[in-house]
Structure formats: structure tokens, C-alpha cells
């Protein structure tokens, strides 16, 4: 029918690549959204009967007041207290309790953690084999007491206490100084991200290789999905899933698979050991299993379970969706509802955002702590506009990837990636890397992890060193000429970046009463050449007339 209505689509790569997406959206992409044939095609499609059998959504039955009878003593579950609890380190309260019925839906469990006049309520979860866990990330040192509440009598009214010792751990990352980030202990955090959407779904051998590669790389944040991904170069079946499977292979959305979650947690802890934040994507559209398009009841059960399991990890960020605007089954109101569930269950208050494909989210949403953007053009001016518009940190989590794939988003040069990082940084934002080099096994870092092969990471590390050399360890946008980006710390540290331009020299004016050291920086060769002497007034700085150059001025006390 499509071939007769629009013959040019019969062998269209667009239809093949985007076959999992809604037809009207794909037609708009392939033909142009204003093509007059689209309404006719949709009208004809509406008359075709869909005979595909549907799997019923299982609504949550809710906790059972009669889950345990009066013959079970209240608070009789065996209690295991946290051992060696430290500030900014997850503490686990474990209860050995009942396992009959379906504890994932039959049992509700909470605990109130109290210190002085402060009480923090934390939800618990079922971890299989009669094991119930409540995870707590204490915000302060000292003695904490707790008391549990549950519809299961053996889990209700369990009390205990433990002491939280001081530690050198920096703690969760928060927004600080409006446009920037810092750990809970005040230590500045400058996110330098990379992307490995499905690296935890590939088995131990490849996941371990990914960790070794990250250990040697300059990145301190990884964008990664809770769900597996189905897309070009990423179509293999995972070893396990968030939910259990029935014998016939269908998913039981009332029961989670603890082994999946335990493996994910192991990987998040390994990232923490490397000083890397796990930017967890909760939904995405590249999903042949239907995980992202279930009912609101199934979504809520999933969100509460994952937040209770993961929020006590200090290195977690929440990303509600990757390319939310391709998930046509969810509205803006749905995303607000999802964010509210996360905020309710997350006793730590981790960073929270959402990521677009085409249509930018309105980050004035009160739940959005920062902007997580996809934008493929040069970013020097746009980052400043977004900072002004939303008054929040700007993280460009996707602008394209260094590689050689047959997709425009996946074959950027290392020079282009490096330029995007420099422009984003000097404009006061943060950028995220990705790598998409093809190989016969289709092990591409952007999707499956493995080993990094590109030339950009070394240049990104060099840029980080330039930023860390500033008096604050951060870069703010500074006034500059029309043909260069300037960033740094006002009156103290200035970096002028020329990108693809290649001036032979640059005349600079250092204000009267100030003296500066001057360096010429080759951002591609990763070299710093000092201009001899101390400088004030008008200075001509000679340059090598090639792209990717910068000048740094450091004020002398």
C-alpha cells in the first residue's frame, strides 16, 4: 500500500531503519512532514484491521493486608545491620522475611531513619529468596536509628541503630553556583561524559573490557540505559532483563529479576570506584521488547523499584528518557508524573533531567535540575542562549559521535568532536563524547562499550587540564570579539579559542594595572608554548596560521 501511494518509499532506507516507530512520524521524516500524501496514506492505513494479538498489561494488585496472619509475630524478621557505615557510602538494612505469594507486589516496606530532629523515609524492595533490603545514604555522620513499617507483620516494627563514620568520599553530585556542579562535600565536579548505552547488557567479558577502557580515559560520567537497546549495530539479545520471564518466554511485569539488578548494581559500584557517575536512562524508544510502552501502573512499579534499589548509590544521575520525543506513547504530563515518582522515592535527591531528539524539553520544569540536550550544530552561541533561557547547567549529551559509520551522526572527525568540546566549554556548558567506529563484530563503544579507538579522548583530557588550571577549576563565558570564544575567570584567567579560523597573529589588550603571562595553545597537537615575559597593555601574539589554536592569559598576582 505504501509503495503504491509513494513509490519512492518502496526501498527506502529510512523506512527500514525506523521501522519500529509510528508510521506517520516516519513518513514525515521520509517525505517531509508537509507532504500532502501523508493524510491520505494514514486514512487508508486506519481502515486496515490490526489482527496482532496483544499481551495484557498486568496492573499492580497492590500490597495485601492479610499477607501474614496474626500467628506471625510483629517485627520477627531476622535483622542484619549495616557494617562499617560511612558518610556518602551506601548502608544496607537487610531483613530475612517471607517469600510466599508474590512479594514484589504483595508486600510494601518502608523505614524511617532518624537523627535528632531529622527523619528520612526510605522505601524498601524485595531482592528474592526472602531477602528484603532498605538502602540508605546518610547525609551526616553520627548515630542513626530506624524503625520499619510494612503490611507484612514480620517486617513491621523492626527497630535498630548504627553509626555513620566520617569518610573522604565526595558524595553525590549537586547543582552549585547556578550553572555548575559540585559533590556534597563541596568539591567541584566538572562532568566530562561519554556514551555506552547498552554496555551492561553484553556479558562479563565485554563489560570488563569497557571498564578497563574507561579507567584509562578522561571521562567521569557515562550515559547508559536500564533497558537494552534495539537499533542498527545493536540488535543482540541480552542475557537477562529487568523482569522475569515465564516458561513460554513472555515477560511477567509483576515480578522483577533480582539477578539482572544485582549485576547492574555491581557495574554501578565499579564505576564509582573509577570516580565515574552513572547517568541512568530510564526509558528510550529503541525497544523491541515493549518495556517503554507499558501501562502507567507497570511504569510506576518499575520506577519505584529501581529508585529504591539505586538511589543510595552516590554516583547515580537520573535521565527520564533518551530522545523522549520519539516515545509517542507518553505525553509531557506523563513525564511530569514519572519525575514526581522518582522525586518521591529518591531520598538522596540525585540530579534529574530528560533528553530530546528534535524538540527541546522546557527545562523550566521544577523537577529538572539541569539541561540534557541533543543538538548537532556548532554550540558556541547556543549554550549561552540556553543558560540565559533556563538558568540551569547546560550539558550537551549528544551532538554526534567520532567514528566512521554510514550515519551522519556517527562519522564525525576527531577534530569536529574536539571543537564541539572547546566551544561548549568556553560558552559555560559541558559536553558528552561518543565513539562509533565500525568493526566486523559490531562492537561499537557508543552502544556496547569495549575499547576506545578514537583520537578525541586525548584532546578532551587536554581540555580538562586547561580547565583545571583555572583559579576555580571552572570556566565561565567571558566577553570577547565576534570571531573567537572567550572563557575562564574574569580578570584572572582567559582562554581565547579560534576554532577552524587560522589567524597569523592576534592583538590583545591587557588592562592598565594588570600583568599577565601568555601561552599559545595548540588544542589539536596538545601543546602549550609560553610567550616570553610578562605582558600589559596592547600585545601582538604571533600564531602559526592553522586551525584549532587558542591563547591563554593568566593574571600575575
PyMOL commands that set and color helices and strands:
alter all, ss='L'
color gray80, all
select helices_A, chain A and resi 2-5+7-9+13-17+23-31+37-46+103-106+153-155+199-201+204-215+258-273+291-293+296-310+324-326+332-345+380-390+408-410+414-426+445-448+456-468
alter helices_A, ss='H'
color red, helices_A
select strands_A, chain A and resi 78-80+91-96+109-115+118-123+125-126+131-136+142-150+159-164+173-176+180-183+188-189+193-195+221-225+243-245+251-256+277-284+316-322+352-353+370-374+393-398+402-403+430-431+435-436+476-477+485-489+493-497+505-510+516-522+527-535+537-542+549-555
alter strands_A, ss='S'
color yellow, strands_A
deselect
rebuild
show_as cartoon
